[in-house]
């Protein structure tokens, strides 16, 4: 495990240097968080019907989404994509490490580092000024942290699969543009998943995307507690294992078919 921890650590420290981008990201997410708050405030003011989330819970859900939005921003690893295009991926294949684990470590650090610089400022500002409420209980807070780690690993496994798909494509732009739209809809960042119609809930419950954001956020709110929370986290773990196995299988096929020209 030492080589992969070293890759994770070195890339994490490298990405921490982009402080200006992190500050810009905090400002951007605060702005869009306010816009989303106004939209849902208008929604609640215009209806008296019972809703799956209270106004306060929706506000908290929104700000958690803005703080952890990098869990849903998908795209291929641009460095690996460049190596595949110019042929330098051949050097990657000669390293005495598992290629999938190495790319997974890169994907994990690529999400964890920038998110770690944005989460605290956004949550502090939202908690002081914009109605973010604390976790429903100490147990909810503890399970929330476990579930967030699960969402981070789940997101990294999805990014790794997108990166591996570059072995069959020219630029990777197509899948990089299509994947975020699908993730945004079914993760809860666009609209909290409890607001989706009942007929769509069974499909949402099966797909892995809810494990990125909706699961940890509803654990935070106390909507998923006890056995329900543990089952939701188990859903994250099962999809993580399935996606990792699928990624390793795809990579094994891609390497056998790979033709390096130039480089």
Beta strands, then each sheet from edge to edge (+ up, - down):
end
